[in-house]
């Protein structure tokens, strides 16, 4: 698994646990950063190469 995806999931877990307590405002940056990293990494991850598909197929 990709380390960036793992980091973003950890950030979201820390944010979720942190919201149960009186968290300072900066803890909500973990939500923003975690969601951004997760979406960014999934969107930029190269597609798995499978036989018979791809742009160079003629």
N, C-alpha and C positions, 0 to 999 in steps of 0.2 A: 504494500500500500504506500501511497505517496506521503512523504513526511509533511508536506504543506497541508494536506487534508487532515492528517492526524493532529497537527498543531491547531487547525481551525476548530476541530471537534473538541479538543481539550479547552480551547478558549471559550467555547459555548458552554461547556460543562461548568467551568469555573464561574462564568457569568450566571448560570442558572443557580448554582449553589450560593453565590454571593448575593443574589436578590432575596434570599430568605432572611437575611440579616439586614441590619441598618447599613446598607452599602453607600459609600460615597459616590458622587456623580461620575467619577472617572471609570467606575466598574462597567458602566454601560458602553464604554468604548470597546470593551471586549465583545459585546454583541455586534457592534458595527464592524469591527475588524474580523471577527470570526465568520460572519456571513459573507463579507467581501472576499476573504481568502478562499472560502469554500466555493463560491460561485465562480470566481476568477480561475481557480485551478481546474475545476470541472470543465469550464468553457475552453480553456487553452490546452487541455490534455490532448495529445495526439490520439487519433482513432486507432484501434487495434487493426492491424493489417490482416485481412482474411483473403484467402485465395479466390481469384475471380472477381474481385472488386477493386476499385481504386480509380484514380484520375488517369493513370497511364494505360489503362486497358483499351485496346483497339480492336 
